[in-house]
């Protein structure tokens, strides 16, 4: 087996990116590995700007004989921002090296942003770039499970307890993971049969070797949909039956919940999909030789 290459340490990162020009050079190499091309029309025959570094001109998609001028950051999350590119790179490195995430408040304290809102906005831009745009349906042995994000009712003050309706106040999330492969997770409105089956049809190929779930009633009709389905009866404390178990996806949920409880503390339904995208991206690229470069390419 190939030896796993770990992420850059802080010392390695500082040596690789001493200034903004080094960051721009790295961005050019990862964004255009075959040479700079126009982001508007894809024309590879572009010329360097005469007076401004890391700026180019394209005459093919111009109008009235004028050139289209673009910079290295055009079309990326770094475009039209006041913060230096090196600070953006620093935030990305901090987010990638934190297994359970890093809060915007901690980012604000470490890099000295003008306000907490600035750090919060930077983190959300990066999370949005982590959303998988080239998704392919999962194959092999796939596990599917649902969970709820939110505080336990037992831990609430007496006047804030929800009683038997506690699940209605928590946010349901469903996920599917291919063993030794990638994970897909989505925030959903409910854990009904129709919702769960719709998620599975969109994320899991029908030719999987095995689709393992727990005994939740929402998965009971999966064999009719053409899946080789196996369920572990958790209600009877049977968690592993041969190859049928949901330990892998539950391990991913543990990472998410440890991050929510220990790092972010509270996340609204509106922004939860971005946090789920961040945890999914880190999980899916855990063995990536150049995880930092992969993140930059996605920005």
Secondary structure as GFF3:
##gff-version 3
##sequence-region A 1 299
A	DSSP	alpha_helix	10	16	.	.	.	ID=ss1
A	DSSP	alpha_helix	20	31	.	.	.	ID=ss2
A	DSSP	beta_strand	47	48	.	.	.	ID=ss3
A	DSSP	beta_strand	55	58	.	.	.	ID=ss4
A	DSSP	beta_strand	68	71	.	.	.	ID=ss5
A	DSSP	alpha_helix	85	97	.	.	.	ID=ss6
A	DSSP	alpha_helix	104	111	.	.	.	ID=ss7
A	DSSP	alpha_helix	116	129	.	.	.	ID=ss8
A	DSSP	beta_strand	141	149	.	.	.	ID=ss9
A	DSSP	three_ten_helix	153	155	.	.	.	ID=ss10
A	DSSP	three_ten_helix	158	160	.	.	.	ID=ss11
A	DSSP	three_ten_helix	163	169	.	.	.	ID=ss12
A	DSSP	beta_strand	171	178	.	.	.	ID=ss13
A	DSSP	beta_strand	183	187	.	.	.	ID=ss14
A	DSSP	alpha_helix	193	203	.	.	.	ID=ss15
A	DSSP	beta_strand	210	214	.	.	.	ID=ss16
A	DSSP	three_ten_helix	217	219	.	.	.	ID=ss17
A	DSSP	three_ten_helix	222	225	.	.	.	ID=ss18
A	DSSP	beta_strand	229	232	.	.	.	ID=ss19
A	DSSP	three_ten_helix	234	236	.	.	.	ID=ss20
A	DSSP	alpha_helix	247	259	.	.	.	ID=ss21
A	DSSP	pi_helix	260	264	.	.	.	ID=ss22
A	DSSP	alpha_helix	269	284	.	.	.	ID=ss23
A	DSSP	alpha_helix	291	298	.	.	.	ID=ss24
###
